[in-house]
């Protein structure tokens, strides 16, 4: 694959992640088009990239595993607490993140996304809603998921390049 096409896929992936971050932070919803674009560009990146850090089979396993974990968590919260703790946009996003990062990245992805989500809550609680907090504050999780995906993608991509150069 030509380097310019690889850079194009990286740009599309990065743009999708930035859109998810911004739109979910502003509206509380992740656009389906951004999720579809992330998933499709991730698959195409691994299909054609010279610097792919895993193959298509790993991507599919990652997408499936991320989906199962996020969907299961959503259903457990709905069943046990009657609360939509994870929205369907987050579940759909998890498929694209799994395709991009692979199954082995799930534990660190969950830690990073949770950490960023906690920071978001702490900042919002401290600076915006401290006096009016009722225990039902809604915090969009898409920005945290997007930032974790962005950081892990670039870490994996550049680590692979550095390992493969003599």
C-alpha positions in Angstrom: 0.0 0.0 0.0 1.3 3.4 -0.8 2.1 5.5 2.2 -0.4 8.3 1.2 -3.3 5.8 1.3 -2.2 4.6 4.7 -2.1 8.2 5.9 -5.5 8.8 4.4 -7.0 5.9 6.5 -5.2 7.2 9.6 -6.7 10.6 8.9 -10.2 9.1 8.5 -9.9 7.1 11.7 -8.6 10.1 13.6 -11.4 12.3 12.2 -14.0 9.8 13.2 -12.6 9.7 16.8 -12.6 13.5 17.0 -16.2 13.7 15.7 -17.3 11.2 18.3 -15.5 13.1 21.1 -16.9 16.4 20.1 -20.5 15.5 19.2 -21.1 13.2 22.2 -19.7 15.8 24.6 -22.0 18.4 23.1 -25.2 16.3 22.5 -24.9 13.1 24.5 -25.3 11.1 21.3 -22.7 9.4 19.0 -23.6 9.7 15.3 -24.0 6.3 13.6 -22.1 7.6 10.6 -19.1 8.2 12.7 -19.3 4.7 14.1 -19.7 3.1 10.7 -16.8 5.2 9.3 -14.6 4.2 12.2 -15.4 0.5 11.7 -15.0 0.5 7.9 -11.8 2.6 7.9 -10.3 0.3 10.6 -10.9 -2.8 8.5 -9.6 -1.2 5.4 -6.5 0.1 7.3 -5.7 -3.5 8.4 -6.4 -5.0 5.0 -4.1 -2.7 3.2 -1.6 -1.2 5.6 2.1 -2.1 5.6 2.3 -1.1 9.2 -0.7 -3.0 10.5 0.0 -4.2 14.1 -2.6 -7.0 13.8 -4.4 -8.8 11.0 -8.1 -8.9 10.0 -8.9 -12.0 12.1 -7.6 -10.2 15.2 -9.6 -7.2 14.2 -12.8 -9.2 13.9 -12.2 -11.0 17.2 -11.5 -7.6 18.9 -14.7 -6.1 17.5 -16.8 -9.0 18.7 -15.2 -9.1 22.1 -15.5 -5.4 22.7 -19.2 -5.6 21.6 -20.0 -8.5 23.9 -18.4 -6.7 26.9 -20.1 -3.4 26.3 -23.5 -4.9 25.4 -23.4 -7.3 28.4 -22.6 -4.4 30.7 -25.4 -2.4 29.3 -27.9 -5.3 29.8 -26.7 -6.0 33.3 -27.3 -2.4 34.3 -30.7 -2.3 32.6 -31.7 -5.5 34.4 -30.3 -4.8 37.8 -30.7 -1.1 38.2 -33.1 -0.1 35.5 -30.5 2.4 34.3 -29.0 2.9 30.9 -25.4 3.2 32.1 -24.0 2.6 28.6 -25.9 3.9 25.6 -26.3 2.1 22.3 -24.0 4.6 20.6 -21.3 3.5 23.1 -22.0 -0.1 22.3 -21.8 0.5 18.5 -18.6 2.6 19.1 -17.1 -0.4 20.9 -17.2 -2.5 17.8 -15.1 0.1 15.8 -12.7 0.4 18.7 -12.4 -3.3 19.0 -11.8 -3.6 15.2 -9.1 -1.0 15.5 -7.3 -2.1 18.6 -7.8 -5.8 18.7 -8.9 -8.1 21.5 -5.6 -7.9 23.5 -6.2 -4.2 24.0 -9.5 -4.6 25.8 -8.2 -4.5 29.4 -6.0 -1.4 29.0 -8.8 0.2 26.9 -11.3 -0.3 29.7 -8.9 1.1 32.3 -8.1 4.2 30.2 -11.7 4.9 29.2 -12.8 4.5 32.8 -10.0 6.8 34.0 -11.0 9.5 31.5 -14.6 9.0 32.4 -13.8 9.5 36.1 -11.8 12.6 35.3 -14.8 14.0 33.4 -17.1 13.3 36.3 -14.8 14.8 38.8 -14.4 18.0 36.7 -18.1 18.3 36.1 -18.9 17.6 39.7 -16.3 20.0 41.0 -16.8 22.9 38.6 -20.4 22.7 37.3 -22.8 20.7 39.4 -21.5 20.5 43.0 -24.3 22.4 44.6 -27.1 20.7 42.6 -25.8 17.1 42.5 -28.7 14.7 42.9 -26.9 11.4 42.1 -28.3 11.3 38.6 -25.8 13.3 36.7 -25.4 12.2 33.0 -21.8 12.0 31.8 -21.3 11.2 28.1 -18.9 8.3 27.9 -18.1 8.7 24.1 -15.4 11.3 24.7 -13.6 9.0 27.1 -13.9 6.0 24.8 -12.7 8.1 21.9 -9.7 9.5 23.7 -8.7 6.0 24.9 -9.1 4.6 21.4 -7.1 7.5 19.9 -4.2 7.1 22.4 -4.0 3.3 22.1 -4.2 3.4 18.3 -1.3 5.8 18.0 0.7 4.0 20.6 0.2 0.6 18.8 0.8 2.1 15.4 4.0 3.9 16.2 5.3 1.1 18.5 4.9 -1.3 15.6 6.8 1.1 13.2 9.6 1.5 15.7 9.9 -2.3 16.2 10.0 -3.0 12.5 12.7 -0.4 11.6 16.3 -1.7 11.8 
